[in-house]
Amino acid sequence: MCNLREHTAMSSISPRDAEWRQELRDAMPAKERTAIPRAKMAMLDPEYRIHCNEEVNQGLSADQAHVEASRCLDCPDPQCVTGCPVNIDIPGFIKNIQRGDMAMAAAVLRNTSALPAVCGRVCPQERQCESKCIYNKMKKEPVAIGWLERFAADTERELAERPAPERLAPKGIKVAVAGSGPCSLSFAGDMAKRGYDVTVYEALHEIGGVLKYGIPEFRLPNSVVDAELDSLRDLGVKFIADTIVGKTLSYDDLMNEGYKAIFVASGAGLPRFMGIPGENFINILSSNEYLTRINLMHAGTPGFATPVPRGANVAVIGGGNTAMDSVRTALRMGAKKAMLVYRRSEEEMPARREEVLHAKEEGVEFMTLSNPVEYLADEKGHVRAMRVQRMELGEPDASGRRSPVPIEGAIDEIPVDVVIVSVGVSPNPLIPNSFNGLEVTKRGTIAVDEQLHASIPTIFAGGDIVRGGATVILAMGDGRHAAASMDEYLQSISE
């Protein structure tokens, strides 16, 4: 069995790899590679897709993937890797796509990523790996790293034979994980590869955390998440649903069951509201509740009785990816008019550019430089309108974005019958409040050191419960970091 530490190291390429990679470089000069235009992914027609929940992006064909992979210059110092929070060997997997070895392409991805099919769909590659691509310096479109990652992971599922997952011999040491989102899954995969006995506890009835309840199927199909979970089960990871760490199981319960350490990645599922008049009227709800009812509890699906507000005029407040998911979901739930209300300009929206484009194609109305200040209700207490303050941009704030400033007297009244608030989330307070001696910050996040070690020696934490809110891939990076740190800690106390 291989040494996992050597197997996952990014420091060297075997002589055999170096030979075929040089052959690929020699077969097509760099000038020819850089002249190839970036691939265009097929998408469902907007008029069709707003009436269904099918995945919008259809993926690359095998021919497209081969050509796009050939654009990669296989740089001697690949900066794209430095832009990836989990340090995927990006040129390594891409060059294997180019040579047609899909099993090896997927294996290279899985050396460092537990969820390549997920990351290839939802990670903001344009701000991470692709932003570091050398093509940007040439004023050309970067290699479509995310699309190629998706292609390799999706193709792997169709292979008749897949390499068995590589892991070290069992250590006989049990570790528990609270939460089953991307941070937890990344951690669990790395710890299982290191030989630990890993059990993941999820409070809800399905495994996957935010990947299941927070991201719609038209962006991330549940079947893709389930396939990634099966890969982790193949590594020996165990999953237990309907169990709330901090309530169903206490810290002492876990210790008494023989766990030597606990990784807390319980997320930031506590929704925030704006605190404006009328926010408690009927049919005003958080994006967390709205998306969970639809994505996880199948509201609106034949045969399921989960209630969810529907309306002809739906307003979503916010400008992030969750807001975009919510407003696009509202269209699919029958809204005649779906409005995205955001207090800054479109250029300052934190949502991915792709999601903004898709929302516009689908008919979402963008109300930028607008901020709700009050909601109005009918005689039965249902929201009927919102009063919106028009804004203009002032000086940059601490984030570097220009601060929105109200335009005096510029207030409009807009009819609405459903409002979905997506202005941020706070850390889940359950574990911080129930684990005695666990230090928390003023923001309610778990306090950790550089190794993601908490104030209780047996506890490590990462993801949104530490960051307060982050992308899937940043959470996964925390999971890998915590796995390395916990491994070091457990080995130190066993010596």
N, C-alpha and C positions, 0 to 999 in steps of 0.2 A: 504494500500500500504506500502511496506517495506521502511525502512530508508536506502537510497542508501549508505550512508557513512558506515553504519554497514554491509550492504550486501556485499560490495566490500572489507571490511577489511580482512586482512590475519591472524589476530591474534588468531582466535579460531576455533575449530571444535565443532559442536553441539554434545550433548551426544549421540544422535541417530547415527550420523556419526561415532563417536568414537567406538560405539559398533560394527557396521558391518565391520569397518576397522580392528578392533582387530580380528574379526572372520576370515577375509581373511589372516591375518598374522598367526593365529593359524593353519589354514587349510594346510599350506605348510611351513615347517621350512626354515629359511634363507639359510641353506646349500643347500637345494634342489633348491631354487630360483636361487642362484648364479651359479649352475651347468648348467642352461639352456642357450644354445647359443643364441646370438642375432639373431633376425629375418633377413632374406634376402629378400629384395624387388624385385619383378619381374620387368624386364625392357624389352622394345622393342628391338628386334635384331638390332644391328648397321647397317647391310646391308639394312634392311627394313626402318629404321627410318630416314636415311639421304635423303630419297626420299619423305618424307612427313613431316607434321608439327604436328603429333600426339604427345601427352605427352609421354616422354621417361619412366619416373618412373610410374609404374602401380598401386602403392599403396599396402597396406597389405590386405590380406583376413581377414574375421572375426575371423577365427581360429588363424591366425598368430597374430593378434592384441591382442586376449585374452591371448595367451601364453606370448607374449612380455610384456604385462601389468603385468603379474604375476611375472616377473623378478624384478619389482620395490619393494624395501625393505621398502617403506613408512617410510623413516628415520624420527626420532623425530625432527631433525634440518636439513631440506632438503636444501642443498647448491645449488641444481639445480635451486631453485627459485631465489637465489641471482644472478645467472648468466643470468637471463632473464630480459631484459630492461623494460618489462611491468609487471614483477612480477606475472606471472601466477601461480596459485596454481597447480603446476605440479603433485605432488602425488595425489591431490584431483581428478583431471580429469582422471588420469591413473587408479586409483583404481575403479572409476566408470566404466571404460571400462572393467576391470577385472570382475566386478560383473554383467556386461551386461546392465547397465543403460546408454544407449547412450544419451538420452535426457539430463540427469544430467551431463554427461561428457562434452557435448557441452555447457551447461549452465555455468559450472564452468569456461570453457575457455572464454566465452563471458563476464564474470564478469570483466575481465581486458583486453581482446583483442578484437578489432573490426574486425580483419581479420585472424582468426585462420586457415582457409583453405589456405590462402596465405602464412602465416608464416610457416606452416608445410611443404611448398614446397621450399621456397626461403631463409629462414633464415639460417645463418651459425651456426647451433646448435652445431657443433663440436667445435666451439670456444666460445660458450656461455653456455647454460644450460647443455648440455651433457659433457662439459669439467669439470663441477663441480660434476658430478655424482660420488657417492662413489665407483662405480665399477672400476673407474680409479685407485684408491688406491690399488685395488686388482689385478691390471694388467690384467683386463678383459675389454671387450668392454662395453661401457656405455649403459644404457637403451635407446632405439631408440625413444627419446622424440618427435622429429620432426615428425617422421613417424606416431606415435600414435596421435599427434595433428591433422595431416592431416586426419587420419582415422576417428577421432571423428567428425571433421567438415564436412567431406564428407558424413558420415553416417547420420548426422543431416538433411541434405537436403532431404534425402529419407524417413524420418519419416512422418507418416500420421498425427501425432499431435505433434506440437512443443510448448514448453512453450512460452507464450506471453512475449515480452521483458519488463523488469521491469524498470520503470522510475518514478521520482518524479513528483508531480503535476506541470503543466505549470506555469512558473514565469511571462510570458508576457514580457520577455526581449529578444531582437533580437541581435544576434551576427553573423558577417560575417566571411567567411573563404576564403582566396585567395589561390587557388590551390586545386587539388583533389587527390594528392598522398597519400602514407601511413601515413605520419605525419598528414595531414589534416583530413583524415578519422578517425584516432584514436582520434584526438581532437574532431571531430564532434560527434562521438559516445558517448564519455564521457560527453560532454556538453548537448546532447539531454537527456541522462539519468538523468542529474541534473535538467531537466525541462526547458532548454533554447530553444528558437526558432532559429534554426541553418540553415543558407543558405551557401552552398559551391559554389564558382564561379570557373569555369575552362576555361582556354583560348582556349583549343582545342575543337574539336567537339564531343569527347567522354570523359566520366568521368573515372577517374582512375589514371591519371598522369603517372608516370614512370611504374606503374604496367601494363598499356596498351601499351604505346609506347616504353618502354625500355626493357621489358622482353619477349622473344619469347614464342609463345604458346606451343612449345615442352617442355618448363620448367614451364610455368604458363598459362594454358588455359584462354582465356577471359571469358568463361562461369563461371569459378570459381570466377573471379573478380566480374562479374555481380551479382552473387548470394550473395556475401558479400555486395555489394552496396544495394541490395534489403533488406538485414537485417537492414542496416542503415536507409533506407526509412521507414521500419516498426517502427523505433524509432522516426520518424517524421523529419528526416534530409531532406532538400530540396537541389536539385542540379540544377545549371544553367550552361550550356555549352556556348561556343563561346563568352565568356565575359572576357576581359582582365582587371583585377584590376590594376589601374595605368594608363590605357589608355581608355578603354571603360567606366570604372567607376573610378572616382577620389576618393581620401579620402573624400573630401567634399560631393561628391554625396552619398557615403555610410552613412555618418553622417546624411545627409538630409533625407535619407530613413528610419531613425529611429534606425540604429544599434548603440548599446552602446559600442561595442568593436569589434576589428578586429584581427583575427589570420592570420599571414602571413606565409605560408609554400609553397612558390613559387619555391622552389627547386634550383638546380644548373645545369641548362640546357645550359649553355654557354660553348661550347666545346673548349678545348685547342689543339693547334698544337705545333709542335716541333721547328718551325722557321728555318728549314733547306732548302737548295737550292732545287728548283723544287716542293715545296709543293703545289703550285697553279696549277699544271698541271691537265688536265682533268682526271677524274676517281680516284682522291684522295679526300676522304671525311671523315668526322668525323663519329664515331660510332653512335652518337646521330641522325644524319641525316639518316644514313643507316638503323638503326633499326626502326626509326619512319616511314620512307617510307614503310617499309615492314610490321611492326607489326600493325600500326595504319591506314595507307593509302593503305594497301593491294597490294603493288607493287608485281608483279609476280603472282597474283591471277587472274584466268580467269574472265573477265568482268570488271576489273579495269585497268585504263590507267595510273596509277602513274608510272613514269619512275624510274628506279634504275640501276646503273651500274652492269653488269654481266661480269665475266671473267673466263678464264680457270685457270689462276694463280693469286690467291688472297692472299694478305698479310695483316694481321691484326697486328697492332703495339700496344703492351701492354700486361699486364699479369693479369688483374683483371677479375671479373665476366662479365663485359660488353664486354671486349675483347673476352672472351670465348663465350659469346652469339653471338658476331659478326662473329667469325670464323666458328662456327657451323652453323649459318644461311647461310653463304656463300656456304657451302657444299650443303645445301638444295636448294640454288638458282642455282646449277649446276656447281660449281667450280670443276675442275678436280684435282687441287692441292690447298689446303688451308693451309697457313703457319701462325703460331703464332710467331711473332718476339718480343723477350723480352730481355732487356739488363742485367737482372740478371739471376741467376740459377733458375731451376724449384722449388727447395725447398723454394725459397723466393717469389714465386708468391702469390699475395694476393687472387687469385681466390680460391673458395672452392675446396677441394680435389675431391669431387664428380664430379664437372664440368670438372676438368682436366682429370679424368678417362674417363668420357663420351666422351670428345673430342678425346682422344687417341683411344678409341674403334672405333670412327667414321672415323679415318684416318687422323686427323689433324697432320701436321708436326710441331714439336716444334723446333724452332730455338732460343734456349736460349743463353745467353751471346753474344747477337748480337744486334746492334743498328744502325738503318738507319742514314746515314750522308748526302745523296743526292739522288734525284730522276732524272731519265733521261726520255726524251720524244721522240716520233717519230716526223715526219715532220708535223703532224696535231695537235701536242700539247697534245697527249694522253700519259699517263705514259707507259713506256715500260720496265723499269728496275729500281732497287734500288741498291745503293752502301751501303753495310753493313759493319760496323766496328765490328770486333770480340773483345770481352771483356774478362777480367778476374776479379776475385773478390779481392778487397783490404780490407782495414780496415772498420769496421762498421761505418755507418753514424748515424745521430741523431735519426733515427727510429729504430736503433739496427740492421739493415740489413747491410751486407757487401757491400761497395760501388763498383760499376763496374768501372774498369779502362781499357782504350783502350790498346790493344796490338799493339805496333808500327808496321806499315806496313801491318797489317793483315786486308785487305779490300777486300771483294768479291762483284762481280756484279751479281745480281740475276734477271732473267726475271719476270716481274709482269705486269698485265694489269688492276688490281684494287688494291688500297691500302685504308684500313680503319684504321684511326688513333684513338686509344682509350687509350690516356695517361692522362686522367683526365678531369675534368670539373671545371668551375668557377660558382659562384652564379649568378642567373638571376638578371641583374642590373635594371630591369624596375621599380620595386617598390622602391628600395633604391634611385633611381634617381628622382622619381616622387612624393614622399611623403615629403613635405618640413618639415625640422626639424628632420628627421629620421637619427639618428647617425649610421654610418657604420664604419667598421674596415678597416685597410689597405688592407685586402684581398677582400674587397667588400661585406663582410657578414654583416648582420644586428647585431648591438651591442645590447646585452641583459644582464640583471643581472641574478642572480641565479634562479629567478622565471620566466625566459624567458620573462621578461617585457622590452620593448624597450623604447627609449628615449621619444616617444610620449605616454602619459599616457594610451590612449585607444588602444594601439597596443601591441600585444605579437607576438613572432615569434619562429619558431623551425624548425628542420630538416636541410636539406642541405643549406638553405638560411642563417642559423646560423653556421652550422658545416663546410660547404664548400664541403661536400661529406660524406655519411654514408650509412650504411646498412638499409634495410627496417625496421628491428626491432628497431634499435636505433632511427630512425625517429619516429616510433610509440611511443617509450618511451618519446620522446620530446612532442608528442601530448598529452599524458596523463598528463605529468607534467604541460604543459601550461594550460590544462583544469582546473586542480586544482587551479593554480595560478590565472587564469582569474575569476573563480568562487569566490575566496576570494576577489579579487579586486572589482568585481561588487556588491558583498554583502556589502562591506565596503562603497561604495559610495551611496548605496541606504538606508543606515541606517540613 
